[in-house]
Amino acid sequence: ETGIFGISSFVAFMGFILSGLYQARKKFHSKKNKAAQNWPIWVASIMMSILTFLIAGFFLHGIGFRFIWVLSGLALVIIHLSKNPSSLSKIN
């Protein structure tokens, strides 16, 4: 969990999530259907929440660290929904 392998896998995982969210935001923004109208705002809020927790983790060690995994789970759901646009119509 600690050391060079732990930090490198954590940074790679967070990089994957943030780049996936950025691509999902671009996909949702380019769609002109009613189902994806508000999704770019929600994706941006998840991205900012993850970045806020990561920055706060440098100064407040261990505070709310379990919530980063909840946000990561939500981010993975958003990335999955952006790859399957037919599932958006089932949500709304």
Backbone atoms as SQL, in Angstrom:
CREATE TABLE atoms (id INTEGER PRIMARY KEY, chain TEXT, resi INTEGER, resn TEXT, atom TEXT, x REAL, y REAL, z REAL);
INSERT INTO atoms VALUES
  (1, 'A', 1, 'GLU', 'N', 0.806, -1.200, 0.000),
  (2, 'A', 1, 'GLU', 'CA', 0.000, 0.000, 0.000),
  (3, 'A', 1, 'GLU', 'C', 0.845, 1.258, 0.000),
  (4, 'A', 2, 'THR', 'N', 2.067, 1.130, 0.470),
  (5, 'A', 2, 'THR', 'CA', 2.902, 2.323, 0.536),
  (6, 'A', 2, 'THR', 'C', 4.146, 2.100, -0.308),
  (7, 'A', 3, 'GLY', 'N', 4.914, 3.127, -0.396),
  (8, 'A', 3, 'GLY', 'CA', 6.154, 3.020, -1.151),
  (9, 'A', 3, 'GLY', 'C', 5.981, 3.465, -2.588),
  (10, 'A', 4, 'ILE', 'N', 6.995, 3.180, -3.374),
  (11, 'A', 4, 'ILE', 'CA', 7.031, 3.642, -4.764),
  (12, 'A', 4, 'ILE', 'C', 5.977, 2.951, -5.620),
  (13, 'A', 5, 'PHE', 'N', 5.726, 1.665, -5.359),
  (14, 'A', 5, 'PHE', 'CA', 4.720, 0.958, -6.150),
  (15, 'A', 5, 'PHE', 'C', 3.307, 1.407, -5.802),
  (16, 'A', 6, 'GLY', 'N', 3.072, 1.694, -4.541),
  (17, 'A', 6, 'GLY', 'CA', 1.758, 2.169, -4.119),
  (18, 'A', 6, 'GLY', 'C', 1.443, 3.542, -4.687),
  (19, 'A', 7, 'ILE', 'N', 2.392, 4.459, -4.601),
  (20, 'A', 7, 'ILE', 'CA', 2.151, 5.807, -5.108),
  (21, 'A', 7, 'ILE', 'C', 2.061, 5.823, -6.626),
  (22, 'A', 8, 'SER', 'N', 2.854, 4.992, -7.292),
  (23, 'A', 8, 'SER', 'CA', 2.788, 4.981, -8.756),
  (24, 'A', 8, 'SER', 'C', 1.472, 4.379, -9.246),
  (25, 'A', 9, 'SER', 'N', 0.982, 3.345, -8.581),
  (26, 'A', 9, 'SER', 'CA', -0.306, 2.783, -9.003),
  (27, 'A', 9, 'SER', 'C', -1.454, 3.733, -8.671),
  (28, 'A', 10, 'PHE', 'N', -1.369, 4.449, -7.544),
  (29, 'A', 10, 'PHE', 'CA', -2.408, 5.420, -7.192),
  (30, 'A', 10, 'PHE', 'C', -2.428, 6.584, -8.172),
  (31, 'A', 11, 'VAL', 'N', -1.254, 7.091, -8.530),
  (32, 'A', 11, 'VAL', 'CA', -1.181, 8.202, -9.486),
  (33, 'A', 11, 'VAL', 'C', -1.684, 7.755, -10.863),
  (34, 'A', 12, 'ALA', 'N', -1.330, 6.536, -11.262),
  (35, 'A', 12, 'ALA', 'CA', -1.818, 6.036, -12.553),
  (36, 'A', 12, 'ALA', 'C', -3.332, 5.868, -12.541),
  (37, 'A', 13, 'PHE', 'N', -3.879, 5.367, -11.443),
  (38, 'A', 13, 'PHE', 'CA', -5.328, 5.196, -11.334),
  (39, 'A', 13, 'PHE', 'C', -6.051, 6.538, -11.371),
  (40, 'A', 14, 'MET', 'N', -5.552, 7.517, -10.637),
  (41, 'A', 14, 'MET', 'CA', -6.178, 8.837, -10.631),
  (42, 'A', 14, 'MET', 'C', -6.020, 9.520, -11.994),
  (43, 'A', 15, 'GLY', 'N', -4.888, 9.311, -12.644),
  (44, 'A', 15, 'GLY', 'CA', -4.714, 9.855, -13.991),
  (45, 'A', 15, 'GLY', 'C', -5.691, 9.241, -14.976),
  (46, 'A', 16, 'PHE', 'N', -5.901, 7.921, -14.869),
  (47, 'A', 16, 'PHE', 'CA', -6.879, 7.246, -15.721),
  (48, 'A', 16, 'PHE', 'C', -8.275, 7.800, -15.478),
  (49, 'A', 17, 'ILE', 'N', -8.636, 7.990, -14.231),
  (50, 'A', 17, 'ILE', 'CA', -9.974, 8.490, -13.909),
  (51, 'A', 17, 'ILE', 'C', -10.163, 9.913, -14.415),
  (52, 'A', 18, 'LEU', 'N', -9.191, 10.785, -14.169),
  (53, 'A', 18, 'LEU', 'CA', -9.342, 12.180, -14.588),
  (54, 'A', 18, 'LEU', 'C', -9.337, 12.321, -16.108),
  (55, 'A', 19, 'SER', 'N', -8.512, 11.549, -16.798),
  (56, 'A', 19, 'SER', 'CA', -8.531, 11.628, -18.262),
  (57, 'A', 19, 'SER', 'C', -9.811, 11.022, -18.822),
  (58, 'A', 20, 'GLY', 'N', -10.312, 9.964, -18.197),
  (59, 'A', 20, 'GLY', 'CA', -11.582, 9.383, -18.630),
  (60, 'A', 20, 'GLY', 'C', -12.747, 10.328, -18.405),
  (61, 'A', 21, 'LEU', 'N', -12.731, 11.041, -17.284),
  (62, 'A', 21, 'LEU', 'CA', -13.784, 12.022, -17.026),
  (63, 'A', 21, 'LEU', 'C', -13.723, 13.187, -18.003),
  (64, 'A', 22, 'TYR', 'N', -12.515, 13.605, -18.341),
  (65, 'A', 22, 'TYR', 'CA', -12.371, 14.691, -19.315),
  (66, 'A', 22, 'TYR', 'C', -12.920, 14.277, -20.678),
  (67, 'A', 23, 'GLN', 'N', -12.622, 13.063, -21.096),
  (68, 'A', 23, 'GLN', 'CA', -13.148, 12.574, -22.377),
  (69, 'A', 23, 'GLN', 'C', -14.660, 12.392, -22.318),
  (70, 'A', 24, 'ALA', 'N', -15.173, 11.920, -21.185),
  (71, 'A', 24, 'ALA', 'CA', -16.620, 11.759, -21.036),
  (72, 'A', 24, 'ALA', 'C', -17.316, 13.112, -21.089),
  (73, 'A', 25, 'ARG', 'N', -16.715, 14.117, -20.475),
  (74, 'A', 25, 'ARG', 'CA', -17.303, 15.464, -20.511),
  (75, 'A', 25, 'ARG', 'C', -17.366, 15.996, -21.933),
  (76, 'A', 26, 'LYS', 'N', -16.305, 15.747, -22.696),
  (77, 'A', 26, 'LYS', 'CA', -16.321, 16.181, -24.092),
  (78, 'A', 26, 'LYS', 'C', -17.392, 15.447, -24.890),
  (79, 'A', 27, 'LYS', 'N', -17.555, 14.136, -24.639),
  (80, 'A', 27, 'LYS', 'CA', -18.583, 13.369, -25.352),
  (81, 'A', 27, 'LYS', 'C', -19.982, 13.861, -25.011),
  (82, 'A', 28, 'PHE', 'N', -20.238, 14.079, -23.715),
  (83, 'A', 28, 'PHE', 'CA', -21.564, 14.547, -23.309),
  (84, 'A', 28, 'PHE', 'C', -21.836, 15.954, -23.810),
  (85, 'A', 29, 'HIS', 'N', -20.791, 16.771, -23.885),
  (86, 'A', 29, 'HIS', 'CA', -20.969, 18.142, -24.366),
  (87, 'A', 29, 'HIS', 'C', -21.260, 18.176, -25.866),
  (88, 'A', 30, 'SER', 'N', -20.721, 17.223, -26.601),
  (89, 'A', 30, 'SER', 'CA', -20.927, 17.221, -28.047),
  (90, 'A', 30, 'SER', 'C', -22.287, 16.644, -28.431),
  (91, 'A', 31, 'LYS', 'N', -22.927, 15.897, -27.543),
  (92, 'A', 31, 'LYS', 'CA', -24.236, 15.325, -27.860),
  (93, 'A', 31, 'LYS', 'C', -25.305, 16.396, -27.748),
  (94, 'A', 32, 'LYS', 'N', -26.234, 16.360, -28.667),
  (95, 'A', 32, 'LYS', 'CA', -27.288, 17.370, -28.689),
  (96, 'A', 32, 'LYS', 'C', -28.638, 16.818, -28.231),
  (97, 'A', 33, 'ASN', 'N', -28.634, 15.630, -27.642),
  (98, 'A', 33, 'ASN', 'CA', -29.915, 15.088, -27.193),
  (99, 'A', 33, 'ASN', 'C', -30.260, 15.596, -25.801),
  (100, 'A', 34, 'LYS', 'N', -31.525, 15.435, -25.459),
  (101, 'A', 34, 'LYS', 'CA', -32.033, 15.953, -24.198),
  (102, 'A', 34, 'LYS', 'C', -31.481, 15.189, -22.995),
  (103, 'A', 35, 'ALA', 'N', -31.198, 13.894, -23.168),
  (104, 'A', 35, 'ALA', 'CA', -30.740, 13.070, -22.055),
  (105, 'A', 35, 'ALA', 'C', -29.367, 13.492, -21.544),
  (106, 'A', 36, 'ALA', 'N', -28.510, 13.997, -22.420),
  (107, 'A', 36, 'ALA', 'CA', -27.141, 14.356, -22.030),
  (108, 'A', 36, 'ALA', 'C', -26.956, 15.857, -21.843),
  (109, 'A', 37, 'GLN', 'N', -28.036, 16.575, -21.662),
  (110, 'A', 37, 'GLN', 'CA', -27.951, 18.030, -21.596),
  (111, 'A', 37, 'GLN', 'C', -27.208, 18.520, -20.348),
  (112, 'A', 38, 'ASN', 'N', -27.479, 17.954, -19.181),
  (113, 'A', 38, 'ASN', 'CA', -26.864, 18.422, -17.935),
  (114, 'A', 38, 'ASN', 'C', -25.653, 17.611, -17.502),
  (115, 'A', 39, 'TRP', 'N', -25.305, 16.583, -18.230),
  (116, 'A', 39, 'TRP', 'CA', -24.213, 15.702, -17.819),
  (117, 'A', 39, 'TRP', 'C', -22.849, 16.380, -17.772),
  (118, 'A', 40, 'PRO', 'N', -22.494, 17.294, -18.680),
  (119, 'A', 40, 'PRO', 'CA', -21.171, 17.926, -18.561),
  (120, 'A', 40, 'PRO', 'C', -20.974, 18.674, -17.244),
  (121, 'A', 41, 'ILE', 'N', -22.040, 19.247, -16.696),
  (122, 'A', 41, 'ILE', 'CA', -21.939, 19.957, -15.423),
  (123, 'A', 41, 'ILE', 'C', -21.654, 18.974, -14.287),
  (124, 'A', 42, 'TRP', 'N', -22.340, 17.830, -14.312),
  (125, 'A', 42, 'TRP', 'CA', -22.133, 16.823, -13.272),
  (126, 'A', 42, 'TRP', 'C', -20.736, 16.215, -13.370),
  (127, 'A', 43, 'VAL', 'N', -20.273, 15.992, -14.572),
  (128, 'A', 43, 'VAL', 'CA', -18.939, 15.416, -14.753),
  (129, 'A', 43, 'VAL', 'C', -17.878, 16.396, -14.256),
  (130, 'A', 44, 'ALA', 'N', -18.067, 17.668, -14.558),
  (131, 'A', 44, 'ALA', 'CA', -17.111, 18.672, -14.084),
  (132, 'A', 44, 'ALA', 'C', -17.111, 18.752, -12.557),
  (133, 'A', 45, 'SER', 'N', -18.270, 18.596, -11.939),
  (134, 'A', 45, 'SER', 'CA', -18.311, 18.648, -10.477),
  (135, 'A', 45, 'SER', 'C', -17.613, 17.440, -9.855),
  (136, 'A', 46, 'ILE', 'N', -17.732, 16.267, -10.455),
  (137, 'A', 46, 'ILE', 'CA', -17.010, 15.090, -9.951),
  (138, 'A', 46, 'ILE', 'C', -15.503, 15.284, -10.121),
  (139, 'A', 47, 'MET', 'N', -15.097, 15.844, -11.266),
  (140, 'A', 47, 'MET', 'CA', -13.669, 16.097, -11.485),
  (141, 'A', 47, 'MET', 'C', -13.118, 17.069, -10.443),
  (142, 'A', 48, 'MET', 'N', -13.842, 18.129, -10.180),
  (143, 'A', 48, 'MET', 'CA', -13.387, 19.111, -9.201),
  (144, 'A', 48, 'MET', 'C', -13.380, 18.530, -7.792),
  (145, 'A', 49, 'SER', 'N', -14.332, 17.671, -7.480),
  (146, 'A', 49, 'SER', 'CA', -14.362, 17.041, -6.160),
  (147, 'A', 49, 'SER', 'C', -13.156, 16.133, -5.960),
  (148, 'A', 50, 'ILE', 'N', -12.820, 15.358, -6.978),
  (149, 'A', 50, 'ILE', 'CA', -11.653, 14.479, -6.874),
  (150, 'A', 50, 'ILE', 'C', -10.380, 15.309, -6.730),
  (151, 'A', 51, 'LEU', 'N', -10.239, 16.341, -7.527),
  (152, 'A', 51, 'LEU', 'CA', -9.052, 17.194, -7.424),
  (153, 'A', 51, 'LEU', 'C', -8.972, 17.876, -6.059),
  (154, 'A', 52, 'THR', 'N', -10.109, 18.294, -5.519),
  (155, 'A', 52, 'THR', 'CA', -10.128, 18.932, -4.212),
  (156, 'A', 52, 'THR', 'C', -9.682, 17.965, -3.120),
  (157, 'A', 53, 'PHE', 'N', -10.176, 16.721, -3.176),
  (158, 'A', 53, 'PHE', 'CA', -9.753, 15.737, -2.187),
  (159, 'A', 53, 'PHE', 'C', -8.265, 15.424, -2.310),
  (160, 'A', 54, 'LEU', 'N', -7.761, 15.362, -3.530),
  (161, 'A', 54, 'LEU', 'CA', -6.335, 15.072, -3.706),
  (162, 'A', 54, 'LEU', 'C', -5.463, 16.206, -3.191),
  (163, 'A', 55, 'ILE', 'N', -5.867, 17.437, -3.443),
  (164, 'A', 55, 'ILE', 'CA', -5.093, 18.585, -2.951),
  (165, 'A', 55, 'ILE', 'C', -5.208, 18.689, -1.436),
  (166, 'A', 56, 'ALA', 'N', -6.405, 18.481, -0.900),
  (167, 'A', 56, 'ALA', 'CA', -6.580, 18.550, 0.552),
  (168, 'A', 56, 'ALA', 'C', -5.825, 17.431, 1.253),
  (169, 'A', 57, 'GLY', 'N', -5.618, 16.316, 0.572),
  (170, 'A', 57, 'GLY', 'CA', -4.884, 15.206, 1.159),
  (171, 'A', 57, 'GLY', 'C', -3.425, 15.535, 1.454),
  (172, 'A', 58, 'PHE', 'N', -2.872, 16.511, 0.749),
  (173, 'A', 58, 'PHE', 'CA', -1.500, 16.922, 1.035),
  (174, 'A', 58, 'PHE', 'C', -1.396, 17.671, 2.363),
  (175, 'A', 59, 'PHE', 'N', -2.448, 18.394, 2.709),
  (176, 'A', 59, 'PHE', 'CA', -2.398, 19.242, 3.896),
  (177, 'A', 59, 'PHE', 'C', -3.108, 18.623, 5.097),
  (178, 'A', 60, 'LEU', 'N', -4.162, 17.875, 4.860),
  (179, 'A', 60, 'LEU', 'CA', -4.925, 17.245, 5.941),
  (180, 'A', 60, 'LEU', 'C', -4.826, 15.739, 5.773),
  (181, 'A', 61, 'HIS', 'N', -3.836, 15.143, 6.326),
  (182, 'A', 61, 'HIS', 'CA', -3.558, 13.724, 6.119),
  (183, 'A', 61, 'HIS', 'C', -4.650, 12.860, 6.727),
  (184, 'A', 62, 'GLY', 'N', -5.208, 11.978, 5.920),
  (185, 'A', 62, 'GLY', 'CA', -6.159, 10.990, 6.402),
  (186, 'A', 62, 'GLY', 'C', -7.578, 11.480, 6.594),
  (187, 'A', 63, 'ILE', 'N', -7.856, 12.748, 6.320),
  (188, 'A', 63, 'ILE', 'CA', -9.204, 13.242, 6.540),
  (189, 'A', 63, 'ILE', 'C', -10.065, 12.923, 5.320),
  (190, 'A', 64, 'GLY', 'N', -11.099, 12.183, 5.540),
  (191, 'A', 64, 'GLY', 'CA', -12.046, 11.863, 4.476),
  (192, 'A', 64, 'GLY', 'C', -11.476, 11.072, 3.334),
  (193, 'A', 65, 'PHE', 'N', -10.450, 10.271, 3.595),
  (194, 'A', 65, 'PHE', 'CA', -9.807, 9.580, 2.487),
  (195, 'A', 65, 'PHE', 'C', -10.699, 8.492, 1.904),
  (196, 'A', 66, 'ARG', 'N', -11.614, 7.954, 2.699),
  (197, 'A', 66, 'ARG', 'CA', -12.494, 6.921, 2.155),
  (198, 'A', 66, 'ARG', 'C', -13.472, 7.499, 1.133),
  (199, 'A', 67, 'PHE', 'N', -13.734, 8.805, 1.216),
  (200, 'A', 67, 'PHE', 'CA', -14.660, 9.420, 0.271),
  (201, 'A', 67, 'PHE', 'C', -14.072, 9.528, -1.131),
  (202, 'A', 68, 'ILE', 'N', -12.763, 9.506, -1.238),
  (203, 'A', 68, 'ILE', 'CA', -12.151, 9.528, -2.572),
  (204, 'A', 68, 'ILE', 'C', -12.515, 8.267, -3.332),
  (205, 'A', 69, 'TRP', 'N', -12.719, 7.158, -2.627),
  (206, 'A', 69, 'TRP', 'CA', -13.096, 5.915, -3.295),
  (207, 'A', 69, 'TRP', 'C', -14.551, 5.955, -3.737),
  (208, 'A', 70, 'VAL', 'N', -15.398, 6.648, -3.007),
  (209, 'A', 70, 'VAL', 'CA', -16.787, 6.827, -3.443),
  (210, 'A', 70, 'VAL', 'C', -16.813, 7.681, -4.708),
  (211, 'A', 71, 'LEU', 'N', -16.046, 8.757, -4.713),
  (212, 'A', 71, 'LEU', 'CA', -15.969, 9.599, -5.906),
  (213, 'A', 71, 'LEU', 'C', -15.344, 8.855, -7.077),
  (214, 'A', 72, 'SER', 'N', -14.378, 7.998, -6.801),
  (215, 'A', 72, 'SER', 'CA', -13.764, 7.204, -7.867),
  (216, 'A', 72, 'SER', 'C', -14.780, 6.233, -8.462),
  (217, 'A', 73, 'GLY', 'N', -15.609, 5.646, -7.619),
  (218, 'A', 73, 'GLY', 'CA', -16.659, 4.761, -8.115),
  (219, 'A', 73, 'GLY', 'C', -17.659, 5.502, -8.984),
  (220, 'A', 74, 'LEU', 'N', -18.059, 6.695, -8.558),
  (221, 'A', 74, 'LEU', 'CA', -18.956, 7.508, -9.380),
  (222, 'A', 74, 'LEU', 'C', -18.302, 7.885, -10.702),
  (223, 'A', 75, 'ALA', 'N', -17.019, 8.177, -10.663),
  (224, 'A', 75, 'ALA', 'CA', -16.299, 8.530, -11.886),
  (225, 'A', 75, 'ALA', 'C', -16.250, 7.351, -12.850),
  (226, 'A', 76, 'LEU', 'N', -16.040, 6.152, -12.328),
  (227, 'A', 76, 'LEU', 'CA', -16.003, 4.976, -13.195),
  (228, 'A', 76, 'LEU', 'C', -17.380, 4.708, -13.813),
  (229, 'A', 77, 'VAL', 'N', -18.444, 4.984, -13.070),
  (230, 'A', 77, 'VAL', 'CA', -19.792, 4.842, -13.627),
  (231, 'A', 77, 'VAL', 'C', -20.009, 5.838, -14.757),
  (232, 'A', 78, 'ILE', 'N', -19.564, 7.068, -14.571),
  (233, 'A', 78, 'ILE', 'CA', -19.717, 8.083, -15.614),
  (234, 'A', 78, 'ILE', 'C', -18.925, 7.704, -16.859),
  (235, 'A', 79, 'ILE', 'N', -17.719, 7.206, -16.661),
  (236, 'A', 79, 'ILE', 'CA', -16.909, 6.784, -17.806),
  (237, 'A', 79, 'ILE', 'C', -17.593, 5.647, -18.552),
  (238, 'A', 80, 'HIS', 'N', -18.175, 4.713, -17.811),
  (239, 'A', 80, 'HIS', 'CA', -18.887, 3.595, -18.443),
  (240, 'A', 80, 'HIS', 'C', -20.122, 4.091, -19.197),
  (241, 'A', 81, 'LEU', 'N', -20.855, 5.042, -18.619),
  (242, 'A', 81, 'LEU', 'CA', -22.038, 5.566, -19.300),
  (243, 'A', 81, 'LEU', 'C', -21.679, 6.339, -20.564),
  (244, 'A', 82, 'SER', 'N', -20.528, 6.980, -20.573),
  (245, 'A', 82, 'SER', 'CA', -20.139, 7.724, -21.770),
  (246, 'A', 82, 'SER', 'C', -19.767, 6.787, -22.913),
  (247, 'A', 83, 'LYS', 'N', -19.338, 5.564, -22.573),
  (248, 'A', 83, 'LYS', 'CA', -18.999, 4.606, -23.621),
  (249, 'A', 83, 'LYS', 'C', -20.229, 3.882, -24.148),
  (250, 'A', 84, 'ASN', 'N', -21.317, 3.880, -23.385),
  (251, 'A', 84, 'ASN', 'CA', -22.566, 3.243, -23.794),
  (252, 'A', 84, 'ASN', 'C', -23.671, 4.290, -23.808),
  (253, 'A', 85, 'PRO', 'N', -23.787, 5.073, -24.863),
  (254, 'A', 85, 'PRO', 'CA', -24.762, 6.169, -24.870),
  (255, 'A', 85, 'PRO', 'C', -26.210, 5.703, -24.855),
  (256, 'A', 86, 'SER', 'N', -26.482, 4.466, -25.212),
  (257, 'A', 86, 'SER', 'CA', -27.860, 3.979, -25.181),
  (258, 'A', 86, 'SER', 'C', -28.375, 3.849, -23.754),
  (259, 'A', 87, 'SER', 'N', -27.486, 3.718, -22.794),
  (260, 'A', 87, 'SER', 'CA', -27.910, 3.576, -21.407),
  (261, 'A', 87, 'SER', 'C', -28.339, 4.912, -20.795),
  (262, 'A', 88, 'LEU', 'N', -28.030, 6.030, -21.431),
  (263, 'A', 88, 'LEU', 'CA', -28.458, 7.324, -20.909),
  (264, 'A', 88, 'LEU', 'C', -29.963, 7.503, -20.982),
  (265, 'A', 89, 'SER', 'N', -30.575, 6.974, -22.012),
  (266, 'A', 89, 'SER', 'CA', -32.016, 7.130, -22.138),
  (267, 'A', 89, 'SER', 'C', -32.765, 6.332, -21.078),
  (268, 'A', 90, 'LYS', 'N', -32.127, 5.294, -20.520),
  (269, 'A', 90, 'LYS', 'CA', -32.751, 4.497, -19.474),
  (270, 'A', 90, 'LYS', 'C', -32.703, 5.212, -18.135),
  (271, 'A', 91, 'ILE', 'N', -31.729, 6.100, -17.960),
  (272, 'A', 91, 'ILE', 'CA', -31.565, 6.805, -16.688),
  (273, 'A', 91, 'ILE', 'C', -32.591, 7.923, -16.553),
  (274, 'A', 92, 'ASN', 'N', -32.722, 8.717, -17.600),
  (275, 'A', 92, 'ASN', 'CA', -33.618, 9.888, -17.521),
  (276, 'A', 92, 'ASN', 'C', -35.018, 9.517, -17.786);
